[in-house]
Amino acid sequence: MIFEKTDIRPRTIKYAIKMLKEQNLIREAPNWRDMREKLYLRNAAARTS
């Protein structure tokens, strides 16, 4: 997890992910190797700009 590899609090990371999703910059996808986790991927629109 991100917060385990950084000194950033989990609440801060969750808020940042929420903001990125609201701005349609990332999307959530299932992690097929471990269904307990989610993957966050850049949206196609975010890649072009």
mmCIF file of the N, C-alpha and C atoms, coordinates in Angstrom:
data_MODEL
# 
_entry.id   MODEL 
# 
loop_
_atom_site.group_PDB 
_atom_site.id 
_atom_site.type_symbol 
_atom_site.label_atom_id 
_atom_site.label_alt_id 
_atom_site.label_comp_id 
_atom_site.label_asym_id 
_atom_site.label_entity_id 
_atom_site.label_seq_id 
_atom_site.pdbx_PDB_ins_code 
_atom_site.Cartn_x 
_atom_site.Cartn_y 
_atom_site.Cartn_z 
_atom_site.occupancy 
_atom_site.B_iso_or_equiv 
_atom_site.pdbx_formal_charge 
_atom_site.auth_seq_id 
_atom_site.auth_comp_id 
_atom_site.auth_asym_id 
_atom_site.auth_atom_id 
_atom_site.pdbx_PDB_model_num 
ATOM 1   N N  . MET A 1 1  ? 0.829   -1.174  0.000   1.00 0.00 ? 1  MET A N  1 
ATOM 2   C CA . MET A 1 1  ? 0.000   0.000   0.000   1.00 0.00 ? 1  MET A CA 1 
ATOM 3   C C  . MET A 1 1  ? 0.881   1.247   0.000   1.00 0.00 ? 1  MET A C  1 
ATOM 4   N N  . ILE A 1 2  ? 0.331   2.309   -0.508  1.00 0.00 ? 2  ILE A N  1 
ATOM 5   C CA . ILE A 1 2  ? 1.078   3.552   -0.643  1.00 0.00 ? 2  ILE A CA 1 
ATOM 6   C C  . ILE A 1 2  ? 1.512   4.078   0.720   1.00 0.00 ? 2  ILE A C  1 
ATOM 7   N N  . PHE A 1 3  ? 0.602   4.074   1.679   1.00 0.00 ? 3  PHE A N  1 
ATOM 8   C CA . PHE A 1 3  ? 0.941   4.666   2.975   1.00 0.00 ? 3  PHE A CA 1 
ATOM 9   C C  . PHE A 1 3  ? 1.986   3.857   3.726   1.00 0.00 ? 3  PHE A C  1 
ATOM 10  N N  . GLU A 1 4  ? 2.155   2.588   3.398   1.00 0.00 ? 4  GLU A N  1 
ATOM 11  C CA . GLU A 1 4  ? 3.200   1.784   4.029   1.00 0.00 ? 4  GLU A CA 1 
ATOM 12  C C  . GLU A 1 4  ? 4.578   2.119   3.453   1.00 0.00 ? 4  GLU A C  1 
ATOM 13  N N  . LYS A 1 5  ? 4.612   2.567   2.202   1.00 0.00 ? 5  LYS A N  1 
ATOM 14  C CA . LYS A 1 5  ? 5.885   2.882   1.546   1.00 0.00 ? 5  LYS A CA 1 
ATOM 15  C C  . LYS A 1 5  ? 6.268   4.352   1.695   1.00 0.00 ? 5  LYS A C  1 
ATOM 16  N N  . THR A 1 6  ? 5.332   5.167   2.172   1.00 0.00 ? 6  THR A N  1 
ATOM 17  C CA . THR A 1 6  ? 5.606   6.593   2.357   1.00 0.00 ? 6  THR A CA 1 
ATOM 18  C C  . THR A 1 6  ? 5.256   6.970   3.790   1.00 0.00 ? 6  THR A C  1 
ATOM 19  N N  . ASP A 1 7  ? 5.510   8.200   4.138   1.00 0.00 ? 7  ASP A N  1 
ATOM 20  C CA . ASP A 1 7  ? 5.129   8.702   5.457   1.00 0.00 ? 7  ASP A CA 1 
ATOM 21  C C  . ASP A 1 7  ? 3.813   9.465   5.409   1.00 0.00 ? 7  ASP A C  1 
ATOM 22  N N  . ILE A 1 8  ? 3.026   9.216   4.387   1.00 0.00 ? 8  ILE A N  1 
ATOM 23  C CA . ILE A 1 8  ? 1.752   9.912   4.224   1.00 0.00 ? 8  ILE A CA 1 
ATOM 24  C C  . ILE A 1 8  ? 0.666   9.103   4.922   1.00 0.00 ? 8  ILE A C  1 
ATOM 25  N N  . ARG A 1 9  ? -0.187  9.800   5.652   1.00 0.00 ? 9  ARG A N  1 
ATOM 26  C CA . ARG A 1 9  ? -1.258  9.124   6.381   1.00 0.00 ? 9  ARG A CA 1 
ATOM 27  C C  . ARG A 1 9  ? -2.299  8.537   5.424   1.00 0.00 ? 9  ARG A C  1 
ATOM 28  N N  . PRO A 1 10 ? -2.898  7.400   5.782   1.00 0.00 ? 10 PRO A N  1 
ATOM 29  C CA . PRO A 1 10 ? -3.915  6.781   4.920   1.00 0.00 ? 10 PRO A CA 1 
ATOM 30  C C  . PRO A 1 10 ? -5.083  7.711   4.604   1.00 0.00 ? 10 PRO A C  1 
ATOM 31  N N  . ARG A 1 11 ? -5.487  8.517   5.576   1.00 0.00 ? 11 ARG A N  1 
ATOM 32  C CA . ARG A 1 11 ? -6.601  9.433   5.348   1.00 0.00 ? 11 ARG A CA 1 
ATOM 33  C C  . ARG A 1 11 ? -6.270  10.453  4.254   1.00 0.00 ? 11 ARG A C  1 
ATOM 34  N N  . THR A 1 12 ? -5.035  10.935  4.226   1.00 0.00 ? 12 THR A N  1 
ATOM 35  C CA . THR A 1 12 ? -4.605  11.890  3.210   1.00 0.00 ? 12 THR A CA 1 
ATOM 36  C C  . THR A 1 12 ? -4.599  11.245  1.830   1.00 0.00 ? 12 THR A C  1 
ATOM 37  N N  . ILE A 1 13 ? -4.135  10.014  1.758   1.00 0.00 ? 13 ILE A N  1 
ATOM 38  C CA . ILE A 1 13 ? -4.100  9.290   0.483   1.00 0.00 ? 13 ILE A CA 1 
ATOM 39  C C  . ILE A 1 13 ? -5.514  9.036   -0.022  1.00 0.00 ? 13 ILE A C  1 
ATOM 40  N N  . LYS A 1 14 ? -6.413  8.622   0.862   1.00 0.00 ? 14 LYS A N  1 
ATOM 41  C CA . LYS A 1 14 ? -7.806  8.383   0.463   1.00 0.00 ? 14 LYS A CA 1 
ATOM 42  C C  . LYS A 1 14 ? -8.451  9.654   -0.063  1.00 0.00 ? 14 LYS A C  1 
ATOM 43  N N  . TYR A 1 15 ? -8.162  10.784  0.581   1.00 0.00 ? 15 TYR A N  1 
ATOM 44  C CA . TYR A 1 15 ? -8.713  12.061  0.137   1.00 0.00 ? 15 TYR A CA 1 
ATOM 45  C C  . TYR A 1 15 ? -8.171  12.426  -1.252  1.00 0.00 ? 15 TYR A C  1 
ATOM 46  N N  . ALA A 1 16 ? -6.872  12.229  -1.463  1.00 0.00 ? 16 ALA A N  1 
ATOM 47  C CA . ALA A 1 16 ? -6.269  12.538  -2.754  1.00 0.00 ? 16 ALA A CA 1 
ATOM 48  C C  . ALA A 1 16 ? -6.861  11.665  -3.863  1.00 0.00 ? 16 ALA A C  1 
ATOM 49  N N  . ILE A 1 17 ? -7.047  10.391  -3.574  1.00 0.00 ? 17 ILE A N  1 
ATOM 50  C CA . ILE A 1 17 ? -7.646  9.485   -4.570  1.00 0.00 ? 17 ILE A CA 1 
ATOM 51  C C  . ILE A 1 17 ? -9.074  9.916   -4.872  1.00 0.00 ? 17 ILE A C  1 
ATOM 52  N N  . LYS A 1 18 ? -9.812  10.305  -3.855  1.00 0.00 ? 18 LYS A N  1 
ATOM 53  C CA . LYS A 1 18 ? -11.186 10.771  -4.048  1.00 0.00 ? 18 LYS A CA 1 
ATOM 54  C C  . LYS A 1 18 ? -11.210 11.997  -4.956  1.00 0.00 ? 18 LYS A C  1 
ATOM 55  N N  . MET A 1 19 ? -10.309 12.939  -4.712  1.00 0.00 ? 19 MET A N  1 
ATOM 56  C CA . MET A 1 19 ? -10.257 14.152  -5.530  1.00 0.00 ? 19 MET A CA 1 
ATOM 57  C C  . MET A 1 19 ? -9.890  13.838  -6.982  1.00 0.00 ? 19 MET A C  1 
ATOM 58  N N  . LEU A 1 20 ? -8.933  12.948  -7.194  1.00 0.00 ? 20 LEU A N  1 
ATOM 59  C CA . LEU A 1 20 ? -8.540  12.562  -8.554  1.00 0.00 ? 20 LEU A CA 1 
ATOM 60  C C  . LEU A 1 20 ? -9.684  11.863  -9.283  1.00 0.00 ? 20 LEU A C  1 
ATOM 61  N N  . LYS A 1 21 ? -10.443 11.025  -8.573  1.00 0.00 ? 21 LYS A N  1 
ATOM 62  C CA . LYS A 1 21 ? -11.595 10.352  -9.180  1.00 0.00 ? 21 LYS A CA 1 
ATOM 63  C C  . LYS A 1 21 ? -12.682 11.356  -9.535  1.00 0.00 ? 21 LYS A C  1 
ATOM 64  N N  . GLU A 1 22 ? -12.931 12.339  -8.666  1.00 0.00 ? 22 GLU A N  1 
ATOM 65  C CA . GLU A 1 22 ? -13.952 13.351  -8.939  1.00 0.00 ? 22 GLU A CA 1 
ATOM 66  C C  . GLU A 1 22 ? -13.586 14.198  -10.155 1.00 0.00 ? 22 GLU A C  1 
ATOM 67  N N  . GLN A 1 23 ? -12.299 14.416  -10.382 1.00 0.00 ? 23 GLN A N  1 
ATOM 68  C CA . GLN A 1 23 ? -11.847 15.191  -11.539 1.00 0.00 ? 23 GLN A CA 1 
ATOM 69  C C  . GLN A 1 23 ? -11.685 14.319  -12.776 1.00 0.00 ? 23 GLN A C  1 
ATOM 70  N N  . ASN A 1 24 ? -12.059 13.050  -12.663 1.00 0.00 ? 24 ASN A N  1 
ATOM 71  C CA . ASN A 1 24 ? -12.012 12.095  -13.763 1.00 0.00 ? 24 ASN A CA 1 
ATOM 72  C C  . ASN A 1 24 ? -10.588 11.908  -14.305 1.00 0.00 ? 24 ASN A C  1 
ATOM 73  N N  . LEU A 1 25 ? -9.590  11.983  -13.417 1.00 0.00 ? 25 LEU A N  1 
ATOM 74  C CA . LEU A 1 25 ? -8.199  11.788  -13.826 1.00 0.00 ? 25 LEU A CA 1 
ATOM 75  C C  . LEU A 1 25 ? -7.747  10.347  -13.637 1.00 0.00 ? 25 LEU A C  1 
ATOM 76  N N  . ILE A 1 26 ? -8.397  9.628   -12.730 1.00 0.00 ? 26 ILE A N  1 
ATOM 77  C CA . ILE A 1 26 ? -8.083  8.218   -12.511 1.00 0.00 ? 26 ILE A CA 1 
ATOM 78  C C  . ILE A 1 26 ? -9.378  7.427   -12.445 1.00 0.00 ? 26 ILE A C  1 
ATOM 79  N N  . ARG A 1 27 ? -9.229  6.128   -12.615 1.00 0.00 ? 27 ARG A N  1 
ATOM 80  C CA . ARG A 1 27 ? -10.381 5.230   -12.461 1.00 0.00 ? 27 ARG A CA 1 
ATOM 81  C C  . ARG A 1 27 ? -9.950  4.035   -11.629 1.00 0.00 ? 27 ARG A C  1 
ATOM 82  N N  . GLU A 1 28 ? -10.921 3.391   -11.035 1.00 0.00 ? 28 GLU A N  1 
ATOM 83  C CA . GLU A 1 28 ? -10.688 2.242   -10.176 1.00 0.00 ? 28 GLU A CA 1 
ATOM 84  C C  . GLU A 1 28 ? -10.884 0.959   -10.983 1.00 0.00 ? 28 GLU A C  1 
ATOM 85  N N  . ALA A 1 29 ? -10.025 -0.014  -10.758 1.00 0.00 ? 29 ALA A N  1 
ATOM 86  C CA . ALA A 1 29 ? -10.144 -1.303  -11.427 1.00 0.00 ? 29 ALA A CA 1 
ATOM 87  C C  . ALA A 1 29 ? -9.847  -2.396  -10.402 1.00 0.00 ? 29 ALA A C  1 
ATOM 88  N N  . PRO A 1 30 ? -10.434 -3.572  -10.592 1.00 0.00 ? 30 PRO A N  1 
ATOM 89  C CA . PRO A 1 30 ? -10.135 -4.660  -9.653  1.00 0.00 ? 30 PRO A CA 1 
ATOM 90  C C  . PRO A 1 30 ? -8.713  -5.175  -9.852  1.00 0.00 ? 30 PRO A C  1 
ATOM 91  N N  . ASN A 1 31 ? -8.105  -5.585  -8.774  1.00 0.00 ? 31 ASN A N  1 
ATOM 92  C CA . ASN A 1 31 ? -6.785  -6.213  -8.826  1.00 0.00 ? 31 ASN A CA 1 
ATOM 93  C C  . ASN A 1 31 ? -7.034  -7.718  -8.895  1.00 0.00 ? 31 ASN A C  1 
ATOM 94  N N  . TRP A 1 32 ? -6.845  -8.312  -10.047 1.00 0.00 ? 32 TRP A N  1 
ATOM 95  C CA . TRP A 1 32 ? -7.179  -9.722  -10.245 1.00 0.00 ? 32 TRP A CA 1 
ATOM 96  C C  . TRP A 1 32 ? -6.261  -10.657 -9.458  1.00 0.00 ? 32 TRP A C  1 
ATOM 97  N N  . ARG A 1 33 ? -5.090  -10.190 -9.066  1.00 0.00 ? 33 ARG A N  1 
ATOM 98  C CA . ARG A 1 33 ? -4.188  -11.021 -8.260  1.00 0.00 ? 33 ARG A CA 1 
ATOM 99  C C  . ARG A 1 33 ? -4.593  -11.046 -6.796  1.00 0.00 ? 33 ARG A C  1 
ATOM 100 N N  . ASP A 1 34 ? -5.196  -9.945  -6.314  1.00 0.00 ? 34 ASP A N  1 
ATOM 101 C CA . ASP A 1 34 ? -5.623  -9.848  -4.928  1.00 0.00 ? 34 ASP A CA 1 
ATOM 102 C C  . ASP A 1 34 ? -6.888  -9.002  -4.895  1.00 0.00 ? 34 ASP A C  1 
ATOM 103 N N  . MET A 1 35 ? -8.027  -9.650  -4.849  1.00 0.00 ? 35 MET A N  1 
ATOM 104 C CA . MET A 1 35 ? -9.310  -8.961  -4.949  1.00 0.00 ? 35 MET A CA 1 
ATOM 105 C C  . MET A 1 35 ? -9.606  -8.066  -3.744  1.00 0.00 ? 35 MET A C  1 
ATOM 106 N N  . ARG A 1 36 ? -8.797  -8.134  -2.708  1.00 0.00 ? 36 ARG A N  1 
ATOM 107 C CA . ARG A 1 36 ? -8.990  -7.245  -1.556  1.00 0.00 ? 36 ARG A CA 1 
ATOM 108 C C  . ARG A 1 36 ? -8.484  -5.845  -1.857  1.00 0.00 ? 36 ARG A C  1 
ATOM 109 N N  . GLU A 1 37 ? -7.639  -5.717  -2.880  1.00 0.00 ? 37 GLU A N  1 
ATOM 110 C CA . GLU A 1 37 ? -7.053  -4.434  -3.237  1.00 0.00 ? 37 GLU A CA 1 
ATOM 111 C C  . GLU A 1 37 ? -7.651  -3.921  -4.540  1.00 0.00 ? 37 GLU A C  1 
ATOM 112 N N  . LYS A 1 38 ? -7.527  -2.607  -4.725  1.00 0.00 ? 38 LYS A N  1 
ATOM 113 C CA . LYS A 1 38 ? -7.987  -1.968  -5.953  1.00 0.00 ? 38 LYS A CA 1 
ATOM 114 C C  . LYS A 1 38 ? -6.777  -1.387  -6.670  1.00 0.00 ? 38 LYS A C  1 
ATOM 115 N N  . LEU A 1 39 ? -6.884  -1.301  -7.976  1.00 0.00 ? 39 LEU A N  1 
ATOM 116 C CA . LEU A 1 39 ? -5.868  -0.633  -8.782  1.00 0.00 ? 39 LEU A CA 1 
ATOM 117 C C  . LEU A 1 39 ? -6.440  0.707   -9.228  1.00 0.00 ? 39 LEU A C  1 
ATOM 118 N N  . TYR A 1 40 ? -5.595  1.711   -9.310  1.00 0.00 ? 40 TYR A N  1 
ATOM 119 C CA . TYR A 1 40 ? -6.009  3.021   -9.785  1.00 0.00 ? 40 TYR A CA 1 
ATOM 120 C C  . TYR A 1 40 ? -5.226  3.321   -11.044 1.00 0.00 ? 40 TYR A C  1 
ATOM 121 N N  . LEU A 1 41 ? -5.955  3.568   -12.119 1.00 0.00 ? 41 LEU A N  1 
ATOM 122 C CA . LEU A 1 41 ? -5.351  3.777   -13.434 1.00 0.00 ? 41 LEU A CA 1 
ATOM 123 C C  . LEU A 1 41 ? -5.698  5.162   -13.959 1.00 0.00 ? 41 LEU A C  1 
ATOM 124 N N  . ARG A 1 42 ? -4.767  5.745   -14.704 1.00 0.00 ? 42 ARG A N  1 
ATOM 125 C CA . ARG A 1 42 ? -5.050  7.041   -15.329 1.00 0.00 ? 42 ARG A CA 1 
ATOM 126 C C  . ARG A 1 42 ? -6.098  6.859   -16.408 1.00 0.00 ? 42 ARG A C  1 
ATOM 127 N N  . ASN A 1 43 ? -6.997  7.817   -16.524 1.00 0.00 ? 43 ASN A N  1 
ATOM 128 C CA . ASN A 1 43 ? -7.978  7.812   -17.606 1.00 0.00 ? 43 ASN A CA 1 
ATOM 129 C C  . ASN A 1 43 ? -7.316  8.239   -18.899 1.00 0.00 ? 43 ASN A C  1 
ATOM 130 N N  . ALA A 1 44 ? -7.890  7.846   -20.013 1.00 0.00 ? 44 ALA A N  1 
ATOM 131 C CA . ALA A 1 44 ? -7.333  8.180   -21.325 1.00 0.00 ? 44 ALA A CA 1 
ATOM 132 C C  . ALA A 1 44 ? -7.242  9.685   -21.522 1.00 0.00 ? 44 ALA A C  1 
ATOM 133 N N  . ALA A 1 45 ? -8.215  10.437  -21.042 1.00 0.00 ? 45 ALA A N  1 
ATOM 134 C CA . ALA A 1 45 ? -8.205  11.892  -21.189 1.00 0.00 ? 45 ALA A CA 1 
ATOM 135 C C  . ALA A 1 45 ? -7.037  12.503  -20.425 1.00 0.00 ? 45 ALA A C  1 
ATOM 136 N N  . ALA A 1 46 ? -6.669  11.922  -19.315 1.00 0.00 ? 46 ALA A N  1 
ATOM 137 C CA . ALA A 1 46 ? -5.567  12.445  -18.507 1.00 0.00 ? 46 ALA A CA 1 
ATOM 138 C C  . ALA A 1 46 ? -4.230  12.199  -19.200 1.00 0.00 ? 46 ALA A C  1 
ATOM 139 N N  . ARG A 1 47 ? -4.134  11.154  -19.994 1.00 0.00 ? 47 ARG A N  1 
ATOM 140 C CA . ARG A 1 47 ? -2.873  10.827  -20.670 1.00 0.00 ? 47 ARG A CA 1 
ATOM 141 C C  . ARG A 1 47 ? -2.547  11.807  -21.787 1.00 0.00 ? 47 ARG A C  1 
ATOM 142 N N  . THR A 1 48 ? -3.576  12.335  -22.454 1.00 0.00 ? 48 THR A N  1 
ATOM 143 C CA . THR A 1 48 ? -3.328  13.199  -23.599 1.00 0.00 ? 48 THR A CA 1 
ATOM 144 C C  . THR A 1 48 ? -2.974  14.621  -23.202 1.00 0.00 ? 48 THR A C  1 
ATOM 145 N N  . SER A 1 49 ? -3.326  15.031  -22.002 1.00 0.00 ? 49 SER A N  1 
ATOM 146 C CA . SER A 1 49 ? -3.022  16.415  -21.607 1.00 0.00 ? 49 SER A CA 1 
ATOM 147 C C  . SER A 1 49 ? -1.794  16.518  -20.754 1.00 0.00 ? 49 SER A C  1 
# 
